[in-house]
Amino acid sequence: MRVAVLLVPALAALLGAPARARACGPGQPSAPTALPRTGATGVSTATSIVVLSPNEPFGLSLVAGGQEVPLAGWTALGSGADEVLGATSFWELRMGMLLGTTQYVLSLPGGDAGATPLTDFTTAAGYDKVAGTAPNLRGFQLWRVRYPVADIASGNCVFAEYQSFITIDYDPATVPNTPPASVVHAFRLAPMTGGEQQTFVYTGGDAFTGLAPSGAYPLPLGQWQPELDPTRRYCLSVSAFGDGDQARLPLGGNQVCADVTQLSATGAPPPPGAGGSGCTAAGDANLGRPVSLAALILVGLSLGARRTRRRG
């Protein structure tokens, strides 16, 4: 009985330690919305309407001043995230200039509940060409982390042997008559010596910072996990747009290049070509290791035996 009493706090202490396993999934799909956002006024007539939706926005209805406006389709800008909605995709509507001093209402058809409004804004009398301030990219970091093969799709957010992390440091763009949360930033990552370009689109009042690997078993939960070849050097660029984008000068930022840092999570072999015993992500090497029931019982028995010897 004494051993059982001692086993309980031992179990609690071990189970209370940080564990790598946690619920992981895409969650609920983000609700569609659009830019300019609801309530915007004085919107330049040279502004593009952008829909934020995880799926293609079929069946859109655009009404200007009470009259239906025909739409010629949309252009996919890429996948990314909105600071409030989370993961989503960006779709720019193909249409001409907006009418001046007019209320625009964009909605998606609905079932019994009726249409779902995406945005409701009012335009200015015309447009101007006042330039905005381009984003300034200060630097970024890339990592590729190797995980134990046995952990793939085991409920701990790891879905491949190698998963990537990225962090970005930049000054966001500023666009006249556009709140920071409505400025669209597009990050483009490609190998320095040529290859496939990967794009991440973002809107939010705060800058997108990404996620760095943390601890001995970093969970790959970042909103952007680009595919990386650790033998290649990558270059990142960023551009932005907002109100009046069809009339203002493009806001293209600078380009920065960086190498890929290779890491191994606890329990994984060293990265290919790393040599030696491999490297581990920074942090306690024991963090995230699964604790077996047998190990817990042995700990409890050991504590009980030591307690008995002291009292004997």
C-alpha positions, 0 to 999 in steps of 0.5 A: 500500500505504501508503494502505491501511495508513493507511486501516485506522486511519481506518476503525477510528476512524470506525466506533468512534464511536457509531452510531445503528443497532443491533439493535432488537426486542421480544425474547423474551416475558416469562415470566408471573408473579403477585402476591403473589409466590412465597414471600409469607406472612401475605398479607391475605385482602383481597388481589387476585391480579394476573397479569403476562403479555404475553397474556391468562392463559387456562386459569389454575388456582388451588388453595387448600388443595388444592382448585380455586377457580373463577375468574370471569375477569380485568380488564385493568389495562393494559400496562407493565413489571416491573423484572425481566421487562421489558415485560408486561401486568397482569391482576387476577383477579375473585374474592372474598376469600381464605381465611385461613391457606391456601396458594394455588397459581396456575399455567398449564396446560402441554404435556408439561412440565406446568403452569407455576407463577406464584405460591405464597403463604400467607394470614394469618388475616384482614385489617386496614385499616392505611393505606399511604403514597400515592406522591408525584409530584414532576415529570415531563418530556415530549419528542416527537422528529422523525426522518428519514422515510427512517429509519422501520423501517430497523433503528435502532429508529425506527418512526414519524416522531415518537416520544415520551420521558418521565421521572418523578420520584416517591416510591413508595408503601409498603404494609403487608406488601408488598415494594417490588418487589410494589407496583403503581404505575399512571401515568395521563397525559391532556391537561389540557383533556380527552382520551384517558387513557394508562396505564402500570403498573409493579412494581419495587424501584426507582422507574420513571424513564423515558428522556430523549432523549440525544445528537443522535440519541436512540434511542426505547428507553423502556419507555413511549412515550406518544402526545403532541400537542405543542400540548397540556399534559398532566397525570400522576397515579399510584396504587398498591396491594399487600397487602390492597388490597380493605380498605385506603384507595386510595393515590391520589397527586397530579397534576402537569402539563407541556408537551411539548418538541419536538426533531429528531434529526439529519437530520430537519426542524425540528418543525412550528411551530419556525421557523428551522433547527429544534432538535436534541437535545442533544449532538454534532450529528455523532453517529449520522450514517451514514458512507458507504464513499466518505467513509471512502475519501476520509478514508484517501486524504486522510491518505495524501496528507498523509503523503506530502507530509510525507515528500517 
